[in-house]
Amino acid sequence: MKKRLAALGIVLSMILTIGLCGCGGKEGGGDAGSGGDVQTLRISYVVAETHASHIAFTEIFKKKLEETGKFKVELYPNGSLGGDADQAQAVSLGQMEMTVPGEAAVSGIVPEMELVGVPYLFTSIEAARNALDGDFGAYLEEKLEAKNIVCLGWGEVGFREISNNKREIKKPADLKGIKIRTQEVPCHLSYFKALGANPTPMAFNELFTGLQQGTVDAQENPVALTYNSKFHEVSKYMSLTDHVYSAAPVLINRSLYEGLPGDMKKTIDEVAAETVAYQRELIDQQNNDDAALIEEAGVKVTELTEAEKEAFRKVAEDSVWDSIIKQYGQEAWELAVKYNK
């Protein structure tokens, strides 16, 4: 009797495990793409519904995939399923189908992703996009695939700027003593320490309250993300430092993706490429236009001159670059910077 009960317990445990951990839920009967099944793709990200990423995934990715009758796409903005790092890990483990995180959040799984956000690595948006669409992106995609993740394309968050409640920031010394929320990325922490600030990692969904209550004095995010997340409502100053480029890779579980019929993979690839192209257009517009909206809301927005930016870039070169090259190698570094003009 005890043996039969033990065996039953094992079977029930296996059923529960499959039910909880299985990725890529299907509705109907038969194989995906056979006409009877619909492949569900859940996609999570921390940005708001007004951000370019959510708009692009609503108007292109979800719409066009569902029009085929072979997919159901569920979008989860505002970090409703968890933070970027947690969701990237869930995709790697097969507990989530897709996510569109900031690339820095994926560096806990693929350390080389830290390279994308090295301070002042890229000299322009064009250089960053060309690098990620070229050899540098291919190098990172290979690393992701080894962790059971496929990158369908490189969306964008943009260049990061500093907003704060203490003072106008025009030179590195202006950051001395300011407690700034950063991502928990080693080169970011090193950089802001070198600037004299007090870098403080904090979950993205806690940042608004942190600024409001004075837990942190400052934050650094691209203009559109700052505006759409309403961080400008709890900030007095913003400086357009362009100190770090942030991407938004479109990630899907590799096992799920490779298990799909060829026609469904082809459809996902094509629609993802169209989504990324549209998302980049939208994010360009938002990052360009939202600075004026932030200023209209009462925030003092300071556009740094090239000479002023150079002072911030020099700190990055002196404090971060050598250690990054030592950690990841000169070859990986060159794959990125060769696109700068």
Contacts in CASP RR format, 6 or more apart in sequence:
PFRMAT RR
TARGET T0000
AUTHOR 0000-0000-0000
METHOD contacts of the structure
MODEL  1
MKKRLAALGIVLSMILTIGLCGCGGKEGGGDAGSGGDVQTLRISYVVAET
HASHIAFTEIFKKKLEETGKFKVELYPNGSLGGDADQAQAVSLGQMEMTV
PGEAAVSGIVPEMELVGVPYLFTSIEAARNALDGDFGAYLEEKLEAKNIV
CLGWGEVGFREISNNKREIKKPADLKGIKIRTQEVPCHLSYFKALGANPT
PMAFNELFTGLQQGTVDAQENPVALTYNSKFHEVSKYMSLTDHVYSAAPV
LINRSLYEGLPGDMKKTIDEVAAETVAYQRELIDQQNNDDAALIEEAGVK
VTELTEAEKEAFRKVAEDSVWDSIIKQYGQEAWELAVKYNK
21 93 0 8 1.000
21 94 0 8 1.000
21 95 0 8 1.000
22 94 0 8 1.000
22 95 0 8 1.000
23 94 0 8 1.000
23 95 0 8 1.000
23 96 0 8 1.000
23 97 0 8 1.000
23 253 0 8 1.000
23 255 0 8 1.000
23 256 0 8 1.000
24 39 0 8 1.000
24 40 0 8 1.000
24 41 0 8 1.000
24 97 0 8 1.000
24 253 0 8 1.000
24 256 0 8 1.000
25 39 0 8 1.000
25 40 0 8 1.000
25 97 0 8 1.000
26 32 0 8 1.000
26 37 0 8 1.000
26 38 0 8 1.000
26 39 0 8 1.000
26 40 0 8 1.000
27 37 0 8 1.000
27 38 0 8 1.000
27 40 0 8 1.000
27 72 0 8 1.000
28 36 0 8 1.000
28 37 0 8 1.000
28 38 0 8 1.000
29 36 0 8 1.000
29 37 0 8 1.000
30 36 0 8 1.000
30 37 0 8 1.000
31 37 0 8 1.000
31 261 0 8 1.000
32 38 0 8 1.000
32 39 0 8 1.000
32 70 0 8 1.000
32 260 0 8 1.000
32 261 0 8 1.000
32 264 0 8 1.000
33 39 0 8 1.000
33 70 0 8 1.000
33 261 0 8 1.000
33 263 0 8 1.000
33 264 0 8 1.000
35 70 0 8 1.000
37 70 0 8 1.000
38 69 0 8 1.000
38 70 0 8 1.000
38 71 0 8 1.000
38 72 0 8 1.000
39 70 0 8 1.000
39 71 0 8 1.000
39 72 0 8 1.000
39 260 0 8 1.000
39 264 0 8 1.000
40 71 0 8 1.000
40 72 0 8 1.000
40 73 0 8 1.000
40 74 0 8 1.000
40 97 0 8 1.000
41 65 0 8 1.000
41 71 0 8 1.000
41 72 0 8 1.000
41 73 0 8 1.000
41 74 0 8 1.000
41 97 0 8 1.000
41 98 0 8 1.000
41 252 0 8 1.000
42 74 0 8 1.000
42 76 0 8 1.000
42 81 0 8 1.000
42 96 0 8 1.000
42 97 0 8 1.000
42 98 0 8 1.000
43 57 0 8 1.000
43 61 0 8 1.000
43 73 0 8 1.000
43 74 0 8 1.000
43 75 0 8 1.000
43 76 0 8 1.000
43 97 0 8 1.000
43 98 0 8 1.000
43 99 0 8 1.000
43 100 0 8 1.000
44 76 0 8 1.000
44 79 0 8 1.000
44 80 0 8 1.000
44 81 0 8 1.000
44 82 0 8 1.000
44 83 0 8 1.000
44 87 0 8 1.000
44 96 0 8 1.000
44 98 0 8 1.000
44 99 0 8 1.000
44 100 0 8 1.000
45 53 0 8 1.000
45 54 0 8 1.000
45 76 0 8 1.000
45 77 0 8 1.000
45 79 0 8 1.000
45 84 0 8 1.000
45 87 0 8 1.000
45 99 0 8 1.000
45 100 0 8 1.000
45 101 0 8 1.000
45 248 0 8 1.000
46 77 0 8 1.000
46 78 0 8 1.000
46 79 0 8 1.000
46 82 0 8 1.000
46 83 0 8 1.000
46 84 0 8 1.000
46 101 0 8 1.000
46 204 0 8 1.000
46 205 0 8 1.000
47 53 0 8 1.000
47 54 0 8 1.000
47 77 0 8 1.000
47 78 0 8 1.000
47 225 0 8 1.000
47 228 0 8 1.000
47 229 0 8 1.000
48 54 0 8 1.000
48 77 0 8 1.000
48 78 0 8 1.000
48 228 0 8 1.000
48 229 0 8 1.000
49 55 0 8 1.000
49 77 0 8 1.000
49 78 0 8 1.000
50 228 0 8 1.000
51 77 0 8 1.000
51 224 0 8 1.000
51 225 0 8 1.000
51 228 0 8 1.000
51 286 0 8 1.000
52 224 0 8 1.000
52 279 0 8 1.000
52 282 0 8 1.000
52 283 0 8 1.000
52 285 0 8 1.000
52 286 0 8 1.000
53 100 0 8 1.000
53 155 0 8 1.000
53 248 0 8 1.000
53 279 0 8 1.000
53 283 0 8 1.000
54 75 0 8 1.000
54 77 0 8 1.000
55 279 0 8 1.000
55 282 0 8 1.000
56 275 0 8 1.000
56 276 0 8 1.000
56 278 0 8 1.000
56 279 0 8 1.000
56 282 0 8 1.000
57 73 0 8 1.000
57 75 0 8 1.000
57 100 0 8 1.000
57 275 0 8 1.000
57 279 0 8 1.000
58 75 0 8 1.000
59 278 0 8 1.000
60 271 0 8 1.000
60 274 0 8 1.000
60 275 0 8 1.000
60 278 0 8 1.000
61 73 0 8 1.000
61 271 0 8 1.000
61 272 0 8 1.000
61 275 0 8 1.000
62 73 0 8 1.000
62 75 0 8 1.000
64 271 0 8 1.000
64 274 0 8 1.000
65 71 0 8 1.000
65 73 0 8 1.000
65 267 0 8 1.000
65 268 0 8 1.000
65 271 0 8 1.000
66 72 0 8 1.000
66 73 0 8 1.000
68 267 0 8 1.000
70 264 0 8 1.000
70 267 0 8 1.000
71 264 0 8 1.000
71 267 0 8 1.000
78 205 0 8 1.000
79 87 0 8 1.000
79 204 0 8 1.000
79 205 0 8 1.000
81 87 0 8 1.000
81 96 0 8 1.000
82 205 0 8 1.000
83 101 0 8 1.000
83 105 0 8 1.000
83 203 0 8 1.000
83 204 0 8 1.000
83 205 0 8 1.000
84 99 0 8 1.000
84 101 0 8 1.000
84 102 0 8 1.000
84 105 0 8 1.000
84 106 0 8 1.000
84 204 0 8 1.000
85 101 0 8 1.000
85 105 0 8 1.000
85 106 0 8 1.000
85 108 0 8 1.000
87 96 0 8 1.000
87 99 0 8 1.000
87 101 0 8 1.000
88 99 0 8 1.000
88 101 0 8 1.000
88 105 0 8 1.000
88 106 0 8 1.000
88 109 0 8 1.000
88 149 0 8 1.000
88 251 0 8 1.000
89 109 0 8 1.000
90 96 0 8 1.000
90 99 0 8 1.000
91 97 0 8 1.000
91 98 0 8 1.000
91 99 0 8 1.000
91 149 0 8 1.000
91 251 0 8 1.000
91 252 0 8 1.000
91 253 0 8 1.000
92 109 0 8 1.000
92 147 0 8 1.000
92 148 0 8 1.000
92 149 0 8 1.000
92 253 0 8 1.000
93 148 0 8 1.000
94 148 0 8 1.000
94 253 0 8 1.000
94 255 0 8 1.000
94 256 0 8 1.000
96 253 0 8 1.000
97 252 0 8 1.000
97 253 0 8 1.000
97 256 0 8 1.000
98 250 0 8 1.000
98 251 0 8 1.000
98 252 0 8 1.000
98 253 0 8 1.000
99 251 0 8 1.000
100 155 0 8 1.000
100 248 0 8 1.000
100 249 0 8 1.000
100 250 0 8 1.000
100 251 0 8 1.000
101 248 0 8 1.000
101 249 0 8 1.000
101 251 0 8 1.000
102 157 0 8 1.000
102 246 0 8 1.000
102 247 0 8 1.000
102 248 0 8 1.000
102 249 0 8 1.000
103 113 0 8 1.000
103 116 0 8 1.000
103 117 0 8 1.000
103 246 0 8 1.000
103 247 0 8 1.000
103 248 0 8 1.000
103 249 0 8 1.000
104 113 0 8 1.000
104 114 0 8 1.000
104 116 0 8 1.000
104 117 0 8 1.000
104 183 0 8 1.000
104 185 0 8 1.000
104 188 0 8 1.000
104 246 0 8 1.000
105 183 0 8 1.000
106 113 0 8 1.000
106 144 0 8 1.000
106 149 0 8 1.000
106 249 0 8 1.000
106 251 0 8 1.000
107 113 0 8 1.000
107 114 0 8 1.000
107 185 0 8 1.000
109 147 0 8 1.000
109 149 0 8 1.000
110 140 0 8 1.000
110 143 0 8 1.000
110 144 0 8 1.000
110 146 0 8 1.000
110 147 0 8 1.000
110 149 0 8 1.000
111 328 0 8 1.000
112 139 0 8 1.000
112 140 0 8 1.000
112 143 0 8 1.000
112 328 0 8 1.000
112 332 0 8 1.000
113 140 0 8 1.000
113 143 0 8 1.000
113 144 0 8 1.000
114 185 0 8 1.000
114 186 0 8 1.000
114 187 0 8 1.000
114 324 0 8 1.000
114 328 0 8 1.000
115 121 0 8 1.000
115 136 0 8 1.000
115 140 0 8 1.000
115 324 0 8 1.000
115 328 0 8 1.000
115 332 0 8 1.000
115 333 0 8 1.000
115 336 0 8 1.000
116 128 0 8 1.000
116 132 0 8 1.000
116 140 0 8 1.000
116 245 0 8 1.000
116 246 0 8 1.000
116 247 0 8 1.000
116 336 0 8 1.000
117 185 0 8 1.000
117 187 0 8 1.000
117 188 0 8 1.000
117 244 0 8 1.000
117 245 0 8 1.000
117 246 0 8 1.000
118 187 0 8 1.000
118 244 0 8 1.000
118 316 0 8 1.000
118 320 0 8 1.000
118 321 0 8 1.000
118 324 0 8 1.000
118 336 0 8 1.000
119 187 0 8 1.000
119 188 0 8 1.000
119 191 0 8 1.000
119 243 0 8 1.000
119 244 0 8 1.000
119 312 0 8 1.000
119 313 0 8 1.000
119 316 0 8 1.000
119 320 0 8 1.000
120 243 0 8 1.000
120 244 0 8 1.000
120 312 0 8 1.000
120 313 0 8 1.000
120 316 0 8 1.000
120 317 0 8 1.000
121 245 0 8 1.000
121 336 0 8 1.000
121 337 0 8 1.000
122 128 0 8 1.000
122 131 0 8 1.000
122 245 0 8 1.000
122 336 0 8 1.000
122 337 0 8 1.000
122 339 0 8 1.000
122 340 0 8 1.000
123 340 0 8 1.000
123 341 0 8 1.000
124 340 0 8 1.000
124 341 0 8 1.000
125 156 0 8 1.000
125 158 0 8 1.000
125 159 0 8 1.000
125 245 0 8 1.000
125 284 0 8 1.000
127 339 0 8 1.000
127 340 0 8 1.000
127 341 0 8 1.000
128 156 0 8 1.000
128 245 0 8 1.000
128 247 0 8 1.000
128 339 0 8 1.000
129 154 0 8 1.000
129 156 0 8 1.000
129 280 0 8 1.000
130 339 0 8 1.000
131 137 0 8 1.000
131 335 0 8 1.000
131 336 0 8 1.000
131 338 0 8 1.000
131 339 0 8 1.000
132 140 0 8 1.000
132 154 0 8 1.000
132 247 0 8 1.000
133 154 0 8 1.000
135 335 0 8 1.000
135 338 0 8 1.000
136 335 0 8 1.000
136 336 0 8 1.000
136 339 0 8 1.000
137 151 0 8 1.000
137 154 0 8 1.000
137 335 0 8 1.000
139 332 0 8 1.000
139 335 0 8 1.000
140 151 0 8 1.000
141 150 0 8 1.000
141 151 0 8 1.000
144 150 0 8 1.000
144 151 0 8 1.000
144 249 0 8 1.000
144 251 0 8 1.000
145 254 0 8 1.000
148 253 0 8 1.000
148 254 0 8 1.000
148 255 0 8 1.000
149 251 0 8 1.000
149 252 0 8 1.000
149 253 0 8 1.000
149 254 0 8 1.000
150 251 0 8 1.000
150 252 0 8 1.000
150 253 0 8 1.000
150 254 0 8 1.000
150 257 0 8 1.000
150 258 0 8 1.000
151 249 0 8 1.000
151 250 0 8 1.000
151 251 0 8 1.000
152 250 0 8 1.000
152 251 0 8 1.000
152 252 0 8 1.000
152 268 0 8 1.000
152 269 0 8 1.000
152 272 0 8 1.000
152 273 0 8 1.000
152 276 0 8 1.000
153 249 0 8 1.000
153 250 0 8 1.000
153 272 0 8 1.000
153 273 0 8 1.000
153 276 0 8 1.000
154 247 0 8 1.000
154 248 0 8 1.000
154 249 0 8 1.000
154 250 0 8 1.000
154 276 0 8 1.000
155 247 0 8 1.000
155 248 0 8 1.000
155 249 0 8 1.000
155 250 0 8 1.000
155 276 0 8 1.000
155 279 0 8 1.000
155 280 0 8 1.000
155 283 0 8 1.000
156 246 0 8 1.000
156 247 0 8 1.000
156 248 0 8 1.000
156 279 0 8 1.000
156 280 0 8 1.000
156 283 0 8 1.000
157 221 0 8 1.000
157 222 0 8 1.000
157 224 0 8 1.000
157 225 0 8 1.000
157 246 0 8 1.000
157 247 0 8 1.000
157 248 0 8 1.000
157 283 0 8 1.000
158 222 0 8 1.000
158 224 0 8 1.000
158 245 0 8 1.000
158 246 0 8 1.000
158 247 0 8 1.000
158 283 0 8 1.000
158 287 0 8 1.000
159 222 0 8 1.000
159 242 0 8 1.000
159 243 0 8 1.000
159 244 0 8 1.000
159 245 0 8 1.000
159 246 0 8 1.000
159 287 0 8 1.000
160 220 0 8 1.000
160 221 0 8 1.000
160 222 0 8 1.000
160 241 0 8 1.000
160 242 0 8 1.000
160 243 0 8 1.000
160 244 0 8 1.000
160 245 0 8 1.000
160 246 0 8 1.000
161 220 0 8 1.000
161 221 0 8 1.000
161 222 0 8 1.000
161 223 0 8 1.000
161 226 0 8 1.000
161 238 0 8 1.000
161 239 0 8 1.000
161 240 0 8 1.000
161 241 0 8 1.000
161 242 0 8 1.000
161 243 0 8 1.000
162 169 0 8 1.000
162 175 0 8 1.000
162 180 0 8 1.000
162 218 0 8 1.000
162 219 0 8 1.000
162 220 0 8 1.000
162 238 0 8 1.000
162 239 0 8 1.000
162 241 0 8 1.000
162 243 0 8 1.000
163 218 0 8 1.000
163 219 0 8 1.000
163 220 0 8 1.000
163 221 0 8 1.000
163 226 0 8 1.000
163 231 0 8 1.000
163 232 0 8 1.000
163 235 0 8 1.000
163 237 0 8 1.000
163 238 0 8 1.000
163 239 0 8 1.000
163 299 0 8 1.000
164 178 0 8 1.000
164 180 0 8 1.000
164 217 0 8 1.000
164 218 0 8 1.000
164 219 0 8 1.000
164 235 0 8 1.000
164 236 0 8 1.000
164 237 0 8 1.000
164 238 0 8 1.000
165 211 0 8 1.000
165 214 0 8 1.000
165 217 0 8 1.000
165 218 0 8 1.000
165 234 0 8 1.000
165 235 0 8 1.000
165 236 0 8 1.000
165 237 0 8 1.000
166 178 0 8 1.000
166 217 0 8 1.000
166 218 0 8 1.000
166 236 0 8 1.000
166 237 0 8 1.000
167 174 0 8 1.000
167 237 0 8 1.000
168 174 0 8 1.000
168 237 0 8 1.000
168 239 0 8 1.000
168 300 0 8 1.000
168 302 0 8 1.000
169 175 0 8 1.000
169 237 0 8 1.000
169 239 0 8 1.000
169 241 0 8 1.000
169 302 0 8 1.000
170 239 0 8 1.000
170 302 0 8 1.000
170 304 0 8 1.000
170 308 0 8 1.000
171 308 0 8 1.000
171 311 0 8 1.000
172 195 0 8 1.000
172 196 0 8 1.000
172 311 0 8 1.000
172 312 0 8 1.000
172 315 0 8 1.000
175 192 0 8 1.000
175 195 0 8 1.000
175 196 0 8 1.000
175 197 0 8 1.000
176 195 0 8 1.000
176 196 0 8 1.000
176 197 0 8 1.000
177 196 0 8 1.000
177 197 0 8 1.000
177 198 0 8 1.000
178 197 0 8 1.000
178 198 0 8 1.000
178 217 0 8 1.000
178 218 0 8 1.000
179 197 0 8 1.000
179 198 0 8 1.000
179 200 0 8 1.000
179 215 0 8 1.000
179 216 0 8 1.000
179 217 0 8 1.000
179 218 0 8 1.000
180 192 0 8 1.000
180 197 0 8 1.000
180 198 0 8 1.000
180 199 0 8 1.000
180 200 0 8 1.000
180 216 0 8 1.000
180 217 0 8 1.000
180 218 0 8 1.000
180 219 0 8 1.000
180 220 0 8 1.000
181 200 0 8 1.000
181 201 0 8 1.000
181 202 0 8 1.000
181 207 0 8 1.000
181 210 0 8 1.000
181 211 0 8 1.000
181 216 0 8 1.000
181 218 0 8 1.000
181 219 0 8 1.000
181 220 0 8 1.000
182 188 0 8 1.000
182 189 0 8 1.000
182 192 0 8 1.000
182 199 0 8 1.000
182 200 0 8 1.000
182 201 0 8 1.000
182 220 0 8 1.000
183 201 0 8 1.000
184 201 0 8 1.000
187 320 0 8 1.000
187 323 0 8 1.000
187 324 0 8 1.000
188 199 0 8 1.000
188 244 0 8 1.000
189 199 0 8 1.000
189 201 0 8 1.000
190 319 0 8 1.000
190 320 0 8 1.000
190 323 0 8 1.000
191 243 0 8 1.000
191 315 0 8 1.000
191 316 0 8 1.000
191 319 0 8 1.000
191 320 0 8 1.000
192 198 0 8 1.000
192 199 0 8 1.000
193 199 0 8 1.000
193 319 0 8 1.000
194 315 0 8 1.000
194 316 0 8 1.000
194 318 0 8 1.000
194 319 0 8 1.000
194 320 0 8 1.000
195 312 0 8 1.000
195 315 0 8 1.000
197 218 0 8 1.000
200 216 0 8 1.000
202 210 0 8 1.000
202 215 0 8 1.000
202 216 0 8 1.000
204 229 0 8 1.000
207 216 0 8 1.000
207 219 0 8 1.000
207 229 0 8 1.000
207 231 0 8 1.000
208 229 0 8 1.000
208 230 0 8 1.000
208 231 0 8 1.000
208 234 0 8 1.000
209 215 0 8 1.000
210 216 0 8 1.000
210 234 0 8 1.000
211 217 0 8 1.000
211 218 0 8 1.000
211 219 0 8 1.000
211 231 0 8 1.000
211 234 0 8 1.000
211 235 0 8 1.000
212 234 0 8 1.000
218 235 0 8 1.000
219 226 0 8 1.000
219 231 0 8 1.000
219 235 0 8 1.000
220 241 0 8 1.000
220 243 0 8 1.000
220 244 0 8 1.000
221 229 0 8 1.000
221 231 0 8 1.000
222 246 0 8 1.000
222 283 0 8 1.000
222 287 0 8 1.000
223 238 0 8 1.000
223 240 0 8 1.000
223 286 0 8 1.000
223 287 0 8 1.000
223 288 0 8 1.000
223 290 0 8 1.000
223 291 0 8 1.000
223 294 0 8 1.000
224 283 0 8 1.000
224 286 0 8 1.000
224 287 0 8 1.000
224 290 0 8 1.000
226 232 0 8 1.000
226 235 0 8 1.000
226 238 0 8 1.000
226 290 0 8 1.000
226 294 0 8 1.000
227 286 0 8 1.000
227 290 0 8 1.000
227 293 0 8 1.000
227 294 0 8 1.000
228 286 0 8 1.000
228 290 0 8 1.000
232 238 0 8 1.000
232 294 0 8 1.000
232 297 0 8 1.000
232 299 0 8 1.000
233 297 0 8 1.000
235 299 0 8 1.000
236 299 0 8 1.000
236 300 0 8 1.000
237 299 0 8 1.000
237 300 0 8 1.000
237 301 0 8 1.000
237 302 0 8 1.000
238 291 0 8 1.000
238 294 0 8 1.000
238 299 0 8 1.000
238 300 0 8 1.000
238 301 0 8 1.000
238 302 0 8 1.000
239 301 0 8 1.000
239 302 0 8 1.000
239 304 0 8 1.000
240 291 0 8 1.000
240 301 0 8 1.000
240 302 0 8 1.000
240 303 0 8 1.000
240 304 0 8 1.000
241 304 0 8 1.000
241 309 0 8 1.000
241 312 0 8 1.000
242 304 0 8 1.000
242 309 0 8 1.000
243 312 0 8 1.000
243 316 0 8 1.000
248 279 0 8 1.000
250 272 0 8 1.000
250 275 0 8 1.000
250 276 0 8 1.000
252 268 0 8 1.000
257 265 0 8 1.000
257 268 0 8 1.000
258 265 0 8 1.000
260 268 0 8 1.000
291 301 0 8 1.000
294 301 0 8 1.000
295 301 0 8 1.000
304 312 0 8 1.000
324 333 0 8 1.000
325 333 0 8 1.000
END
